[in-house]
Amino acid sequence: MMSKRTGHPAVLAALPAAVLLTVGISSPALAESDTPAFQLDLEQLNDSGSKGTALVSLRGDEMTVWIKSEGMVPGQPSAQHLHGSTDGHDFVCPDGSADTNKDGILNNTEATVHYGDINIALTVSGDTDAATSGLAVDRMPVADKEGRISYKRTIKVGQDVVEKIKDLHVVQHGIDPNGNGKYDFEGAGKSELDPKLPQEGTAPTNCGEVKGAAVGSVPVGGIETGSGADRSSVSPGMMIGTAGAASAALAGLLFAVRRRKASGDVAAETGGAA
């Protein structure tokens, strides 16, 4: 079954992604920004316990991606990508029912039916081409000893990505089902993508969709039934451990913007300062 979507706005207009990562930035600076930002809540796959939040902002042909996640395999690299389509197809994050061979592991091939092929490889350096860097684990972020990843990178993208960003999803990979703290062949065997790699290293650990994404696009991967996790309870400003604070900051920002706009309207009508 597919997860439900909500009607949360996909674009947080005039709101830079940084406000969702940190609280306390002055509202005038935020109000002056015209950089659209998109939020993706990363939810676990493969019972990994991994979760996090990704933010994507666009300025012209430059895309900045922030990712903060936890519950990753400590000390191990995590391949991560923007998956999906830029030709108008609506892919979604899968759930456990996508494990079609019923072996207990949702592998990347099974999941790709739902979240689509790699569009951009979110490496820490070098190129981001799906073909050459999709499995470039030597250039992927490495989780710290607590299993946390903090990532930020700005890259140039094509106009198709700019126009269809709502159809793309962030996916991180790497699981540890046997709990020995490393990727090995004992936990889940060989990867179906490359037999030289363990399945643990390529299986998806979490996935996140742009909120309210892909409205009007062509559904791919199955019809949503609404029996998955209900996202309607997730606040657009929610972040790991700071849901209330981020929501309050967002509410304060919107109030400040409306107040400034109202003051400007009064000044324009009277010919004086508000």
C-alpha positions as CSV (number, residue, x, y, z in Angstrom):
1,M,0.0,0.0,0.0
2,M,1.2,3.5,-0.7
3,S,1.5,6.3,1.8
4,K,-1.2,9.0,1.8
5,R,-0.4,12.5,0.6
6,T,-1.7,15.7,2.0
7,G,-2.5,19.1,0.6
8,H,0.5,20.8,2.3
9,P,2.0,23.4,-0.1
10,A,4.9,22.1,-2.0
11,V,6.6,25.4,-2.2
12,L,7.3,27.4,0.9
13,A,7.3,30.7,-1.0
14,A,9.8,33.4,0.2
15,L,11.1,31.0,2.8
16,P,14.8,29.9,2.6
17,A,15.5,26.4,3.5
18,A,17.7,27.5,6.4
19,V,14.8,28.6,8.5
20,L,13.6,25.0,8.7
21,L,17.0,23.9,9.8
22,T,17.6,26.5,12.5
23,V,15.3,28.7,14.5
24,G,16.0,32.3,15.4
25,I,17.0,33.9,12.1
26,S,15.7,37.4,11.9
27,S,12.4,37.7,10.0
28,P,13.5,40.7,7.9
29,A,16.2,38.6,6.3
30,L,13.8,35.8,5.6
31,A,11.1,38.1,4.2
32,E,13.6,39.5,1.7
33,S,14.5,36.1,0.3
34,D,12.7,34.8,-2.9
35,T,14.3,31.4,-2.9
36,P,11.7,28.6,-3.1
37,A,12.3,25.8,-0.6
38,F,10.9,22.3,-0.6
39,Q,10.8,20.0,2.5
40,L,11.0,16.2,2.5
41,D,10.5,14.1,5.6
42,L,12.6,11.0,5.4
43,E,10.8,8.0,6.7
44,Q,12.3,4.6,7.3
45,L,12.3,1.6,4.9
46,N,13.4,-1.9,5.7
47,D,12.6,-1.3,9.4
48,S,15.9,0.5,9.6
49,G,14.9,3.0,12.2
50,S,16.3,5.8,10.1
51,K,14.6,9.1,9.8
52,G,15.4,12.6,8.9
53,T,14.6,15.7,6.9
54,A,15.8,17.0,3.6
55,L,15.4,20.5,2.2
56,V,15.8,21.5,-1.4
57,S,16.1,25.1,-2.5
58,L,16.4,26.5,-6.1
59,R,18.0,29.7,-7.3
60,G,18.1,29.8,-11.1
61,D,19.9,26.6,-12.2
62,E,21.5,26.0,-8.8
63,M,20.0,23.6,-6.4
64,T,21.0,23.4,-2.8
65,V,20.3,20.2,-0.9
66,W,20.4,19.9,2.9
67,I,20.0,16.5,4.6
68,K,20.0,15.7,8.3
69,S,19.3,12.1,9.2
70,E,19.8,9.6,12.0
71,G,19.6,5.9,12.5
72,M,22.1,5.2,9.8
73,V,24.8,2.6,10.1
74,P,27.6,4.2,12.2
75,G,30.8,4.8,10.4
76,Q,29.5,3.5,7.1
77,P,28.9,5.5,3.8
78,S,25.3,6.1,2.7
79,A,24.6,6.3,-1.0
80,Q,22.0,9.0,-1.5
81,H,20.1,10.3,-4.5
82,L,17.3,12.2,-5.9
83,H,15.1,9.5,-7.4
84,G,12.1,10.0,-9.7
85,S,11.2,11.4,-13.1
86,T,11.3,14.8,-14.8
87,D,8.9,13.8,-17.6
88,G,5.7,14.2,-15.6
89,H,5.4,10.8,-13.9
90,D,4.4,10.6,-10.3
91,F,6.6,8.2,-8.3
92,V,6.1,7.7,-4.6
93,C,8.0,6.3,-1.6
94,P,7.2,2.5,-1.2
95,D,6.4,0.6,1.9
96,G,7.0,-3.0,3.0
97,S,4.5,-4.4,0.5
98,A,6.9,-3.5,-2.3
99,D,9.1,-6.5,-1.2
100,T,7.7,-8.6,-4.0
101,N,10.0,-11.6,-3.6
102,K,9.1,-11.8,0.2
103,D,12.6,-12.3,1.3
104,G,12.2,-9.7,4.1
105,I,14.5,-7.1,2.4
106,L,13.2,-4.3,0.2
107,N,16.0,-4.2,-2.4
108,N,16.6,-1.2,-4.6
109,T,15.2,-2.9,-7.7
110,E,11.9,-3.6,-6.0
111,A,11.8,0.0,-4.6
112,T,12.7,1.6,-7.9
113,V,9.4,0.6,-9.3
114,H,7.9,3.0,-6.8
115,Y,10.4,5.8,-6.4
116,G,11.9,5.8,-9.8
117,D,15.4,5.7,-11.2
118,I,18.3,7.8,-9.9
119,N,18.1,11.3,-11.3
120,I,20.9,13.0,-9.4
121,A,23.6,11.3,-7.2
122,L,24.0,13.4,-4.0
123,T,27.7,13.0,-3.6
124,V,29.9,15.1,-1.4
125,S,32.3,15.9,-4.2
126,G,32.8,15.4,-7.9
127,D,30.1,14.8,-10.5
128,T,26.5,14.0,-9.6
129,D,25.6,12.0,-12.8
130,A,23.4,9.0,-12.1
131,A,25.4,6.7,-14.4
132,T,28.9,7.5,-13.2
133,S,28.2,8.3,-9.5
134,G,25.1,6.4,-8.5
135,L,27.2,3.8,-6.7
136,A,30.2,6.0,-5.9
137,V,30.3,5.1,-2.2
138,D,33.7,6.6,-1.9
139,R,32.2,10.1,-2.5
140,M,29.0,9.6,-0.4
141,P,28.6,11.0,3.1
142,V,29.6,8.8,6.0
143,A,27.5,8.5,9.2
144,D,29.2,9.5,12.4
145,K,29.6,7.1,15.4
146,E,26.1,8.0,16.5
147,G,24.6,7.1,13.0
148,R,23.9,10.7,12.0
149,I,24.5,12.3,8.6
150,S,24.6,16.0,8.0
151,Y,24.9,17.0,4.3
152,K,24.8,20.2,2.3
153,R,25.8,20.7,-1.3
154,T,24.9,23.2,-4.1
155,I,24.9,21.8,-7.6
156,K,23.9,23.0,-11.1
157,V,20.8,21.3,-12.5
158,G,18.9,21.3,-15.8
159,Q,15.7,23.1,-16.4
160,D,13.8,19.8,-16.3
161,V,14.8,19.4,-12.7
162,V,13.8,23.0,-11.8
163,E,10.4,22.5,-13.4
164,K,9.7,19.0,-12.0
165,I,11.4,19.1,-8.6
166,K,8.1,18.1,-7.0
167,D,8.3,14.7,-8.8
168,L,11.7,13.9,-7.2
169,H,12.4,12.1,-3.9
170,V,15.4,11.9,-1.6
171,V,16.4,8.3,-0.9
172,Q,19.3,7.2,1.4
173,H,20.7,3.7,1.2
174,G,22.4,1.3,3.7
175,I,21.0,-1.1,6.3
176,D,22.3,-3.4,8.9
177,P,19.7,-6.2,9.5
178,N,22.1,-8.4,11.4
179,G,23.2,-5.6,13.7
180,N,27.0,-6.1,13.4
181,G,27.7,-2.5,12.6
182,K,28.9,-2.9,9.0
183,Y,27.8,-3.8,5.5
184,D,28.5,-7.4,4.9
185,F,27.2,-10.4,2.9
186,E,26.0,-12.3,5.9
187,G,23.0,-10.0,6.6
188,A,21.3,-10.0,3.2
189,G,23.6,-11.5,0.6
190,K,24.8,-9.9,-2.6
191,S,23.4,-6.7,-4.0
192,E,21.3,-7.3,-7.1
193,L,22.9,-4.1,-8.5
194,D,26.4,-5.3,-8.2
195,P,27.4,-8.8,-6.9
196,K,30.6,-7.3,-5.6
197,L,28.6,-5.2,-3.1
198,P,26.6,-6.5,-0.2
199,Q,22.8,-6.0,-0.3
200,E,23.1,-4.2,3.0
201,G,25.0,-1.4,1.3
202,T,22.5,-0.7,-1.5
203,A,19.1,-1.4,0.0
204,P,17.1,1.8,0.8
205,T,17.1,2.9,4.4
206,N,14.7,5.9,4.1
207,C,12.7,7.9,1.5
208,G,11.1,11.3,1.5
209,E,8.7,13.0,-0.8
210,V,8.2,16.7,-1.4
211,K,5.1,17.7,0.6
212,G,2.0,17.9,-1.6
213,A,4.2,16.8,-4.5
214,A,3.3,15.9,-8.0
215,V,-0.3,16.9,-8.1
216,G,-1.5,16.4,-11.6
217,S,1.3,14.1,-12.6
218,V,0.8,10.6,-14.0
219,P,0.8,8.0,-11.1
220,V,3.4,5.3,-11.3
221,G,3.9,2.3,-9.1
222,G,0.3,1.7,-8.1
223,I,-2.8,3.4,-6.8
224,E,-2.7,5.0,-3.4
225,T,-5.2,3.4,-1.0
226,G,-4.7,5.6,2.0
227,S,-3.8,2.7,4.3
228,G,-0.2,3.8,4.7
229,A,1.2,6.3,7.2
230,D,-1.0,9.3,7.5
231,R,1.1,12.4,6.7
232,S,-1.8,14.8,7.5
233,S,-0.5,15.1,11.1
234,V,2.9,16.3,10.0
235,S,3.4,20.0,10.3
236,P,5.1,21.7,7.3
237,G,7.7,23.2,9.6
238,M,8.4,20.0,11.5
239,M,12.1,19.0,11.9
240,I,13.9,16.4,14.0
241,G,13.4,17.3,17.6
242,T,12.3,20.9,16.9
243,A,8.7,20.5,15.5
244,G,7.1,23.1,17.9
245,A,9.9,25.6,17.6
246,A,10.0,25.5,13.8
247,S,6.2,25.8,13.5
248,A,6.3,28.8,15.8
249,A,9.1,30.4,13.8
250,L,7.1,29.8,10.5
251,A,3.9,31.3,12.1
252,G,5.9,34.3,13.3
253,L,7.5,34.8,9.9
254,L,4.2,34.7,8.1
255,F,2.7,37.2,10.6
256,A,5.7,39.6,10.0
257,V,5.4,39.3,6.2
258,R,1.7,40.1,6.3
259,R,2.3,43.0,8.7
260,R,4.9,44.5,6.5
261,K,2.7,44.1,3.4
262,A,-0.2,45.8,5.2
263,S,2.0,48.6,6.3
264,G,3.3,49.1,2.7
265,D,-0.3,49.2,1.4
266,V,-1.2,51.9,3.9
267,A,1.8,54.0,3.0
268,A,1.0,53.7,-0.7
269,E,-2.6,54.9,-0.1
270,T,-1.7,57.9,2.2
271,G,1.6,58.9,0.5
272,G,3.4,58.7,3.9
273,A,5.2,56.1,6.0
274,A,3.1,53.6,7.9
